[in-house]
Amino acid sequence: MEQIAPELNAKTEPVRKAVRWGPALLGWGFLLLYLKTLCPTVYLGDSGEIATAIATGGVVHPPGYPLFSLLGRAALFLVPFGEPAFRIGCVVALAAALAVVILFHLARELGASVPASLLAAAAFGTSYTFWSQSTRVEVYSLHVLLASCALLGALRYRRTGAASWLWACAGAVTLGLAHHLTIVLLGPALLILCGKRLWTDPQPLRRWLPALALVPVGPALYLLLMLWARAEPLQNWGRPVTFNLLWNHATAKIYQGLLALPEPDRLERKLRELGSLYLDNFPLFLAVLPPLGATLLWKRDRPAATALLVSGVVICVYNLCYRIADVAGYYLMPWLFGALALALALDAIGRHLPRVRPAVAVVAGAGLVVGVPLVRNWTTCDLSRATWVREFARHKLENTDPDGVLVSHEDPDTFPLWYTRDLLGIRRDVLVLDYGLCRFSFGGYDRDPSQWFLHRLRRDGVEVSLTVPDDPAERDRLEEDGFLVDLLEGPLKDRPLCVTFLGDTGQGKETFRKWALARMDPLPQGVVLRYHPRSQPPDLRLLLARNERLWSRIELPPVSVTRTDQEYAPDYVVNHYAAMLVNYGHLYELAGRPVEAAAIYQRVTEWAPRYEQAQRALRELRQGKD
C-alpha cells in the first residue's frame, strides 16, 4: 500500500515550520557538535594511514575509497587551517551531520511525527559508535550518509512513483560502491522498498535507462586509483597500476579470507559482542524502544518493516562472519534502523500521553533520549584535545637514534608513525619498517602481488629487490622474518636498530628474535627498545641518564577518560607505555637503585592497574628487599 508522506498532511503552520526548519537546525547543530569535538590530528585506527595516503597523493588500503579520497583532497585545499588529519576530518564531520538529517527524513517517511523524528535522529547522532567515528579520519560516516540517501530515495519512489527518486537511489548506491563496498548489503532492502512499481508503473524505459546509466559512475571512479598509483606516490597501497592489480585492490581481495562461518565458540563471542554494542548505543531504557517501534512498523507498513529487518539481518550475519577486531563501525546501519524504530516508538508513546502538553513532552523526551547519551558520551567522544596518539608516535621517532631503523608492529603502531614522519616531517631520517608488511610482502603474495611495500622502501632510499622467488621454500623463509633479517644484515647493516615492540611478543616472531638476541642486547630507550651490539655494550650510567631525559618529556595519555574498546588493538597504547616504563624500572634495578625502580613500578600500577607485569615487578622488588 502506498504511504502518504506525513509532511503533506501537516495542516497547521507550527507543524509546517517544524518540518521546514527542524532538519536545518538539526544538521547545523550536529555539524557544530562534530567540528567542536573533532580530533585535531591523527588518531587510532586507520586515521593515520588514510590521511597520509590522501595528503601524499597516494592510494588508501583496499578497496581504495576513491570517493572519500577525492573529498579529502578537496578538504585539504578548501579548509585553510589545521593539520591534514583535521582538514580531512571536516569531510567526516559534514557527512555525519548530513546523515543525521537524512535519518530525520527517513523517520518522517515511515510515519513518525516531527518531534519523534528529531529526537530519534539526535539520539543516533549522539550514540557512542556513530559519534566516535565522526570525529576522526574514518570512512563510516560517509557510508552511512550514502546508504541513508539510497533508502530515502527508495522510500520516496515507492510513495510517489517519481522517477527522480529512483535515480537518486541509484546515484547514492553507485557512489556508495565507490566508497564502502558493504552498501551492496542494502540490496534486499532497496528492492523490497521500491516494490512492484519497478515493473508495474508505465514507461519503464524512461525510469530505468537513466538509473542504469548511473550505475557505472561509482565503479568508474576506481580508475582514479590507477592514475594516482602510476605517479608512484610514497603511500601506494596495492599499487594498482594495472587492471589486474586494480581489480585486486578494488575488490579488497586481501581481506576476503577474513570472511568465514564462525566456529561455535567464536560465534558465541561475536553474539555477546553484538549485544554489548547494541546496549552501548541504546543504553538504559532506550534498549526496549527499538523492538517496540519495529513491532509498530510491522503492523503499519509490512514491506518497509520487512526491508529493514532483512537488511539488518544480512548486515549482522556478515559482521558475525567477518573476522576483524574493530567491527563496531560495520554495525552502524543496523543501529540506524534501530533509530528509525525508536522514532516510531517515541511517536506512539507521545500519542498515549494526551494529558501532557506537547512542549513539556518534547523537552522531557529530549532530556531523556538525547541528553542522556550526550552527557554519557561527551567525555569519550570529545577528541578536540586528543593529541596523544600523535605525541606517542613522535616520542617513538624522537627516541630512535639519528638515521636509525625503527621496526614497528603492524597497523596501530605504524599508521601514526607514517603520519607523523611523512606529513608532519618529524624525524624523516628514521626509516619506519613495518614488521607485518615485511612478512606479508611474501606470505600474502598470492592475494596481493603488487609488492607495494617494497616500492615504498625504495622510495625511502632502501635498495631492495622487487623479485619474488619462485621457490616456495625460499618464499617461506622470506616470510618468516628472512626478508627483515636480510635487510638488517644487508642495506641497513650500519644503521642503529630500534623496535617499538618486545622481541618475544608471540609465535611467528622467533626468527627475528633469535637473530637479534644472538647479536645484540635490547635495552629501553624511552618508549622504544634499542638493540646494542654485544661488541659495544652501553654504559649503564649514560643509558639511565638518557632515559631520564627522554621520560621527562613524555606525558602519559589520559586513559581514564579514553575509550579504546572498539579499536583494532584496545590495549595496545596502555600496554606499550606500561611495558617500556617497567623496562625503565629494570634499568634502575640493574644499577642498584631499587627506590627509583619501585617508584616507577608504583607509577605504572596507579596509571594502568590491569597491567600485571608492573604489579609483579613491584612485588618481587619488595620481596627481595625483605
N, C-alpha and C positions, 0 to 999 in steps of 0.2 A: 504494500500500500504506500502511495506517495505521502510524504510528510510535508506539512506546511511549515515553513520557517517561522520560528517564534517571533522574529523581529517584524514580520509582515503583519502580525496580529496585534502589534503594540498600538493600543488605542489612545493612550494618554501621552501627553507631552513629556512628563518626567521619565517615562519608560523609554521614549524615543531619544531623549537626551542621554540617558544612561547607555543605550545601545551605541549612540554616536561617540560619546566621549569616554566611556568606560575602557574600551580597548586601548585608546591612545594613552590615557593616564596609566593604565596597567603596563604598557610597553615602555613608556618613558621612565616609570618608576623602577622597573626591573633593570632597565639599561643602566640607570644611575647606580642601582644596588650592585650590579655585577662589575661596573667600572670602579666603583668605590672599593670593592673587595678583590679586585684583580691583582694577581701576582705581578710585581714589577720586574721580575727576572725569571730565570729558569726555575723549574720546579721538578717534582718527582715524575715518574712515568716516562712517557715518550716526549715530554716537553722539550728537552734539550736536543734530541735528535731531529725532531720536526722543525724547530726554529733554526737550527744550524743548516739543515738542508735548504730551507726556503731562503734564508738570508745569504747563502753562498751560491744561489742559483742551481742547486742540486736536486736530487731525487730522494723523496721520503721512502721509508720502508714500505714493503708491499701492503696494499696494492698501489701505492704511489700517491693517492689522494690529489689528482691534478686540479680539481676544482678548489679545494682548500688551499693548495699551493698558489694558485692564481690570486685568490683573495688575500692570502698572506703577503704576497709580493705587492699587491696594491696597497695594503695597510702600511707596509714599510715606506712606501712613497708618500701616502696621504697623511699619516699620523706624524706630526712634526717633532715629537719628543719621546723620550723613554728608550729603554733597551729594545733590541729586536724582539725579544720574547714578549714584552709588554705591548708593543705595537701590533704584533700578530695576534696577541690575546684580545685586542679590541674587536677583531672579527669574531672570536669565540663569544665574547660578551654580547655583541649585537645579535648574533644568530640565536643565542639563548633567550634574549628578551623578545625577539620576534616569535620564537617557538611558544612562549607563554601566551602571547596574543593569539596565535593560531589555535591554541588549546581552548581559549575562551570561545572562539567562533565554532569550534567543534562541539563544545558542550551545548551551545545555543542551537546548533543544528540538530542535536539529539533531543531537544525539547526542554532543556534546563532553563530556569529563569536567569535574568541578568545578574542578580546578586549571587545566586548559587554558582553561576559560571565564573564570575570574577573570583569568588572565594576558592573554587577548585583550582583555577589556573594559578592563583597566588600560592596555594598550598603546594602545588607541583614545583613552582619556581623557587620556593624556599626549602624544598626537600633536600636531604643531605647529598645524595648521589648527583642529582642534576646541578645543584648549586656548586658543589665542589668541582665538578667537571666543566663548569662555565667560567671559572676564574683562573684558568691556566691555559697554556697552549695545548689543546686537545681537540679531537675531531668529533666528539659526540654531540655537542650542541647543534652543529650544522646538520648532522644526520637526523636528529630529532626534528629540526625545522623542516627539512625536505620531506621526511616521512609524514609529518603532520599536514603539510601542504597537499601531499598526494591524497591523504584521507579526506581532507576538506573538499578537494576537487571532486572526488568520487561521490561523497555525500550530496553535494550540491547538484551534481549531474543527475543523480538518482531522483532528486526532488524536482528540479526544473526542466531537465531534458535539454538544457542549453549546451551546445557543442563546445562552447568556450571553456566550460568547466571540465569536460573530458580532456580537452587539450591541456588545461592547467595540470590535471592529474598526470597526464603523460609527460609533461615537461618536468614536473617535480621528480617523477620516477627516473627519467633519463639523467637528470642532474645528480640524483642520488647514486646512480650507477657510476658516475664519475667521482664519487666520494667514498661512501661506505657500502660495500657490496651486500651487506645484510639487508639492504632495502628490499631485496627480492623476497625476503620472508614475509613481506606485506602483500605479496601477490594474491593469496587467497582472499584476504580481506577486501582488497580493491575490486576483485571480480564479483564478490558477493554484493558489495555496496553498489556498484554500477548496475547490477541486476539485469533483468530482462530487457531493459532499454537498449542494451548493446546490440540486440538483434531485432527488436520489435519496432523501434522508432523509425519513422520514414527517413529517406535519403541517407542510408548508411554510409555511402561513399563520401558524402560531404563531411560526415563526422569522423570517419575512420582514417581517411587519407592524411589529413593534417596531423592526427595523433601518431600514425605510423611514421610520418616524416620526421617527427621529433625524436623518435626512439634512437637513431644513430648519433644524436648530438652528444650525449654524455660519453658513450664509448669513444667517440672521435677525439675527445679531449685527452685521452691517453696518448695520442700521438705527440702531445707536448712533452711527455716524459722522454721520448726518443730525441726530440730536439734538444732538450736540456742535457740529456746524457751525453750526446755527441760533442758537447762543448767541454767534456772531461772536467766537471767541477770536482772540488775536493770531496764533497759528500755526494756519492753517486751510487746509492744502494741499488743492487741488482743490475746496474749498468745496462739499461735496456736500449742498447744501440742498434740491435737488430730486431726484426719482428718476432723471432722465436724468444729472445730474451724479454721483449716487451710483453709477450703473452704470459710467460712465466711470472713476470712481476705483477702484471695487472690482475691475474687470477690468483695471486698470493699462493703460488704452488708450494712454497717452503712451509706454509702453515697448514696445508691440507692434511698432513699426517697427525695433526693435533685433534682432528675430528674422529671420534671413535665411540662406540657404545660403552658406557662406563660399567665397570665391574660392580657387584652389589655393594661392597664397602665404599667405593668411590661415589656411587650413586647416592648412598645414604648421606655422605658428607656434603655432596652438592645440593641435595634437597634441604639439609639443615642450613646450608649457606643461603639458599633461596628464601627460606622462611625468615632468616635473620635479616636479609636485605629488605624484605617486604616490611617487617616491623620497624626497620630503621627509617624507611621512607614514609610509612604511615604509622607513626608512633601513637601509643596510648589509645584513646578512644577512636582515633581515625581508622584504626585497623579494621573495625567492624563495618565501616560505612561503604567501602567499595563493593563487598559482596551484596549488601542491601541494594545499592544502586544498580548492580548488574542484574539482580532479580527483577527490579522495576523495569529496566530496559528490555529484558526478555519478554515481559508481559506487554509492553508498549510497542516495541519495534523489534520483532524477532530477527529479521535479516541483519540489522545493524548489530544486535547482540551476538548473533552467530559469527559475523565477520570479525568482531573484536575478540571473541573467545577463541576462534580458530587461529587467528594470527598470534594471539598471546600464547597459546599452547605451542604453536610451531616455534616461536622465538625461544620459549623456555626450554623446549626439548633440545633445540640447537645449542643453547648455552650449557645444558647439562652434559652434552656430548663434547663440548669444546674444552680441551684440557689446558686452560690458562689460569693463572692465579688472579689476575686483575680483570675479572669478568663482570664487575659491577656495572660498568658503562653499557654493557650489552643488554642489561635489563631495563634500560630507560624507557623503551617503548611499552613494555607491559606496565610500568609504573604510570605512564601517560594514560593508558587505557584505564588503569585504576583511578586516576584523577577524573576522567570523564564519568566513571561510575559514581565517584564521590560527589560530583556536581548534581547528579540525579537524586542521590540520597539526601543531600542538603536541601534540594528543592522540595522533596517530599516532606521532610521534617518541617520546613517552613510553612508548608500548606496545612500542616496539622497543629499549628500554633496560632489559631485565629485571634486569640486574645492578646497576643504580643504585638506591639506596634512594630511596623516594618523597620523603622530606623533603629529601634532597640535590637531587633533580631539580627540586623546586618552587623551592627557594632559588636554584639556578643559573638556572632559567628566569626567575624574577622579576628577577634581576640583569641578564640579557641583554635580555629582552623589554620590561621596564618600566623598569629602571634606566637603560639607555642613552638612551631618549627623554626620561626625566625629567631627567637631567643635561644632556642636549643642549639641551633647550628651556626649562629653568628661567629662565635669564637673560633670554631674549627674551620669554617669556610672563608673567613676573612684572611686572605693571603696578601693584603696590602703591605704588610711588613715582613713577609716571608722571604727573606734573602738568604736564609741559612743553607739552602741547597747550593746556591752559587758560592757561598763562602766555604762550604765543605770542599767543593771542587777546587777552589782557589788555594785552600790550605794544602791539598794534596800536591798540586803543581808547585807551589812555593816551597814545600818541604822536600821536594826532589832536587838532587844535585844539578848544577848547571850542565846543560847539554846531556841530561840523563834520559834513560828509558824508564817509563812508568808503565808497568804491566797492570792493567785494570781488569776488573772481574765482571764482565757482561753488562747488560743494559743499565741497571740502576746506578752503577759505578761509572760507566763510560760516557753516557749521554751528557750529563752535566759537565764532564771534563771536556768533551768536544765543544760544547757551547762556550765555556769559559776560556778555553785556549783559542779556538778558531774565530769566534766572533768578538770577544772582549779583548783578545790579544794578550792575555796573561800567560807568560812563560811559554812562548812559542818555540823556545829552544828545546823543550821537553817533548819527546816522542811518546804519545799515548798508544800503547799496544794492547788492544783488547784480547784477552785470553780466549774467550769463547769464539770470537771471529777467526782467530788463528786456527783453531780446531775445525770450525765449520767450513772454512775455505776448501778443505779437503774431505772432511766427513760428510758435508752436505752438498758435494759437487753434483750429485745426480739430481738434486732438487733445484740447485742454483749454480749453473756452470759459469756464471759471469765473472767470478774471481774479483769482484768489485773491491773487496777489502785490500787485496794485493795491489790493485791500481791505486788505492788511497795511500798505501805505504810508499809507492813510487812517487806520488805527488809530494810526499813528505820527505823525499830525498833518500829513501832506503832502496838499495839495489836488490830487488827480489825477482826471482824468475816467475813468469806467468804460466809456465808449463806444468800441467798436471800429469804425473807419471801414469802410464798405462798399467803398471804392475800393481795389483791390488794390495800386496804386502807392503810395498813402499808407500802407497797412499794411506794405508792404515798407520804406518809409522809416523807419517807427517801429521795425521790427525791426532794421534796420541802424544801430543806435545813435541813431536820430532821437528816440525816446522819452526816452532818457537825456539827450541834449543839450537837449531841450525842458524837462526837469525842471531842469537846471542853469542854463538861461537864464531859467526862469520862477520857480516857487515856491521853488527852492533857490538862487536867484541870489546872495543876500547871505551865504551860509554858506561857511566855509572848505572847500576841497576837498582831500581826501587819497585816495590809492588804495593798494591793497595789492599791485598788480602793475604791471609796466612797460607803458607805453602801446603798445609795439611788439611785443607777445608773439605776434603771429601774424595770419594772414589773417582778415578779417572785423571787425577792430577799427580799421580805418583811419579811419572817420568820427569816432569819439571821439578818436582820437589826433591827427588833423589839427585837429579843432576845439580841443582843449586846447592843442596846441603853437602854434597861431596866436595864442593869447591869453595863455598862461602858460608859465612855466618849471618843470618838475618837478625838485625838489631833495630829497635824502634828509632825512628827519626820523625818526630811529630806524629802525624796521622798516617805515615807510610812506613814500610819496612825497607831499610837499606841493606842490601846484600854486600857485605865486606869480604873481599878475598882473604882466604886463610893466610896467604903470604904477607898481607898487610893489615894485621889486626888493629882496630882503632884504639885510641887512648880513651879509657872509660871515663876519665875525668872530663876530657874535652867533649865526649859524646853526651854526658849528662848536662854539661853547660849548654850545649846546643839545644838539647831537648827542652831545657828550662826556658831558653829564649823563644823557641817555637811555641810551646804551650802557653806562654804568657800572652801570646797574640791570638789564641784560639778561644772562641766563646762557644760553649756547648749549646745546641739548639734547644728551644723551649718545648721539650717533648710532652710536658704536662698539658699543653693546650694544642697539640698537634695530633691529628688523626692520620694514621697510615695503614689502617686495617684493610682498606680496599685497594692498596697499591700492589705492584708486582712482587716486591720483597718487603713486607710490612716492617720487619725488624732490622733491616739492613743498616740504616744510619745509626741507630742506637747501638747495635752490636759492634759496628766498626769503631765508633768513638770509644766505647767501653773497652774493647779488646786492646786498642792502642794505649789507652790510659793504664790498663793493667800491665802491659809490656813496659811502659814507662816506669811504673812502680817496681817492676822486677829489676830494672837497672839500679834503682836505689838499694835494693836488697843485695845485688852483686857488689855494690860499692860499700856495703856495710853500714848503711844508713836506714835502719828499719823504721824510724819515726816518720821520715818523709814518705817511705813506701806505704806505711799504714794510713797516712793522711790521704794519699791518692786513692787507695782501695776504698776508704770510707767515702770519699767524694763520689766514686762510681756507684757504690751501693745506695747512696742517697739519690743520685740522679737517675739511675737505671736499676731499681730494686729487683727486677726479674733477671738481671744478668748474674748468673750463679757463679761464674768464674771469679768475679770480684769478691763475692762473699767467701768463696773457698780460699782465695789468696789471703784475705784478711784473717780468716780463722786459722789457717796454717801458720801465718806470721805470729799471731798471738800465742798459739800453742808452742811454737819454737822458743818464744821468749820465756814462757813458763817453764 
